Amino acid sequence: MEKMLNALIIGSPQDDLALLDDCLNEHKERTVKIDYSESVQAQDGPAETPPYDIVFIDMDIHGVKALEDLRAINGSSSDLPVIILSSKEKESAAMQALNKGAKDYILKENISRELLLSSIRHSVKRTEIEHELRDAKKIKSKFISMISHELRTPLTAVKESVRILEEHLSAGLSSDQLEIVSLARRNIEKLEKIVSDMLDFQKIEAGELNIEKVTFDLLEIVENARRVVLPLADEKGLKLVIEKSGDIPLFEFDRDRIEQVVFNLLDNAIKYSDRGIITILLKHDGNTVIVSVSDDGAGIGPDYQDVVFQDFEQIEDLNDRKSGGTGLGLAICREIIECHGGRIWVDSSEGMGSRFSFLLPLVERRRH
């Protein structure tokens, strides 16, 4: 015999209570224990004491506020499956309740044993899946944090050894040996970026990505990022051009984080381009500044243009290109820009290149 199904019914009038009672007690697979409450506030204690498997709230009587009250009483009641009971006239309010955490709603005009039990199964199963997803997310975040920190120390040691070879022992190396050392340095830099991305992602998952705004020159940030990636562009015969549309005023933003975004966009443009020009355009448009990075690369189809900003998605997966990385770069860019109150997007066509753009609200320099 399965465990008892504990149900809490809040606020339904007597006729509806009788109907629910009849339906639930026709459930032959397990015994149903039903508790009634006139309101959320009438609960003697948290709705999880005793632990309920399901809660029904009458939307006609209490409206959406009943769901908010239940959340406040339970604390962790997002884990508690809630089904809304509603008349046809209040269906729009019932649908709003779904956005506030309810798992399902049933119209009283259509209620039946089959519909009720189906809704219970659906709601309980959905809650179980949400539990599993949260647990998996915690494990993933812990794993990423552990791996990132474990890699940093040996990576730093290897990087220092390669630096010593390049700066102090290069005179005794042949050209082939120097190329090997240079290759080692470039691959170490790639690994450093992977570790950095993983650490940033872990901060984002934990809600700990700090944004420290200071007054700075955005053009200087773009020029710095261009200088960093210029050797990579030169290796592939790509030209990097900076253009401006209007004067770009000094304004407040997190210098390091915005430079990280520009670097990521330039790095991707170089990675997925084999020819042509990469253009960085800065545009002052009213109360915003827009930065765009355009390339003549393979481009991205319309079905994938939102996907690239999701965690662990890689552009090479979409174009059958193999360039390495974690697939976190653009997701981190999105988070940084959104933390500034801006947005980031891509305009692209397959075979026609891509233009990645981000918009920042203009918070002008404070006057002293």
Buried (B, 14 or more C-beta within 10 A) or exposed (E): EEEEBBBBBBBBEEEBBEBBBEBBEEBEEEEBBBBBBEBBEEBEEBBBEEEBBBBBBBBBBBBBEBBBBBBEBBEEBEBBBBBBBBBEEBBEBBBBBBEBBBBBBBBBEEBEBEEBBEBBEBBBEEBEEBEEEEEEEEEBBEEBBEBBEEBBEEBEEBBEEBEEBBEEEEEEBEEEEEEEBBEBBBEBEEBBBBBBBBBBBBBBBEEEBEBEBEBBEBBEBBBEBBEBBBEBBEEEEBEBEBEEEEEBEEBBBBBEBBBBBBBBBBBBBBBBBEEBBBBBBBBBEEEBBBBBBBBBBBBBEEEBBEBBBEBEBBBBBBBEEEEEBBBBBBBBBBBBBEBBEBBBBBBBEBEEBBBBBBBBBBBEEEEE
